[in-house]
Amino acid sequence: MFTTNDVLYINQYKLTFEELWKNGIDVVGIIEDIERGLDTERVDIISRSNNAETAYLDLLRSSNKEIMLILPTVNAFLRQWKLGVFELITRAALNRNVKIRMLIPRQLEDKVC
């Protein structure tokens, strides 16, 4: 426990608390979701690019309902092509009946669709 009458400390801790409170998550809703068996959101931080690529490709390989991709530029499309993403999603659609949705630039629309 820290106690003080110093205005600088009090203001700093007040600002910190208000920011944490404003950005906080209502735990009641999370508990209700867990009790109903709903999958809660999860954020993983992947610090190495190789690990991120592996995790991404593993997600594509394990998808069983739907894959949605947003490829905002031609270069983004080409990067996915080089990674083998389109081969993986084609297999997913044909072998596992996975629904595939892509948002792509208009320049690619005529060539891909």
C-alpha positions in Angstrom: 0.0 0.0 0.0 1.2 3.5 -0.8 -0.2 6.6 0.9 0.6 10.2 0.1 -0.8 13.6 0.1 1.4 14.8 -2.8 -0.9 16.2 -5.5 1.4 15.0 -8.3 1.2 11.4 -7.2 -2.5 11.6 -6.6 -3.2 13.0 -10.0 -1.0 10.5 -11.7 -2.7 7.5 -10.0 -6.1 9.0 -10.6 -5.3 9.3 -14.4 -4.0 5.8 -14.4 -7.1 4.4 -12.6 -9.5 6.2 -14.9 -7.7 5.0 -18.0 -7.7 1.4 -16.7 -11.4 1.7 -15.8 -12.3 3.2 -19.2 -10.6 0.4 -21.1 -11.6 -2.4 -18.7 -13.7 -5.4 -19.7 -17.0 -6.2 -18.0 -16.2 -9.5 -16.3 -19.9 -10.4 -15.8 -20.3 -10.8 -19.6 -17.2 -13.0 -19.8 -18.3 -15.2 -17.0 -21.7 -15.7 -18.6 -20.0 -16.6 -21.9 -17.9 -19.2 -20.1 -20.9 -20.7 -18.3 -22.7 -21.0 -21.6 -19.7 -22.7 -23.2 -18.9 -20.0 -25.7 -15.4 -19.6 -26.8 -13.9 -16.5 -25.4 -11.8 -14.2 -27.5 -8.0 -14.7 -27.3 -5.1 -12.6 -28.4 -1.7 -14.2 -28.8 1.4 -12.2 -29.4 3.8 -13.8 -31.9 7.1 -12.1 -31.7 9.0 -13.8 -34.6 7.8 -13.6 -38.2 8.5 -17.2 -38.9 6.3 -18.3 -36.0 3.5 -16.0 -37.3 3.7 -17.5 -40.8 3.6 -21.1 -39.3 0.6 -20.2 -37.1 -1.2 -18.6 -40.0 -0.7 -21.6 -42.3 -1.7 -24.0 -39.5 -4.9 -22.0 -39.1 -5.7 -22.4 -42.8 -5.0 -26.1 -42.7 -7.2 -26.7 -39.6 -10.2 -24.5 -40.7 -13.3 -26.5 -41.0 -16.1 -24.0 -41.6 -15.0 -20.8 -43.2 -11.9 -18.9 -44.3 -12.1 -15.1 -44.9 -9.2 -13.2 -46.3 -8.8 -9.5 -46.9 -6.1 -8.7 -49.4 -6.1 -4.9 -49.8 -3.3 -4.7 -52.5 -1.9 -6.6 -55.4 1.3 -7.1 -53.4 -0.7 -8.6 -50.5 -2.2 -11.0 -53.0 1.2 -11.9 -54.4 2.6 -12.5 -50.9 -0.2 -14.9 -50.1 0.4 -16.7 -53.4 4.1 -17.2 -52.7 3.2 -18.6 -49.2 1.0 -21.2 -50.8 -2.2 -19.8 -49.2 -4.3 -20.3 -52.3 -3.3 -24.0 -52.6 -4.3 -24.5 -49.0 -7.6 -22.8 -49.3 -8.4 -24.6 -52.5 -7.8 -27.9 -50.8 -9.9 -26.8 -47.8 -12.8 -25.9 -50.1 -12.6 -29.1 -52.1 -11.7 -31.7 -49.4 -13.4 -30.3 -46.3 -16.2 -28.1 -47.9 -14.8 -25.0 -46.2 -16.5 -21.8 -47.4 -13.9 -19.3 -48.8 -14.5 -15.6 -48.9 -11.9 -13.0 -50.2 -12.0 -9.3 -50.4 -9.5 -8.3 -53.2 -8.6 -5.2 -55.2 -10.6 -4.6 -58.3 -7.5 -5.0 -60.5 -7.4 -8.7 -59.5 -11.1 -9.3 -59.7 -11.2 -10.1 -63.4 -8.2 -12.4 -63.2 -9.1 -14.4 -60.1 -12.9 -14.6 -60.3 
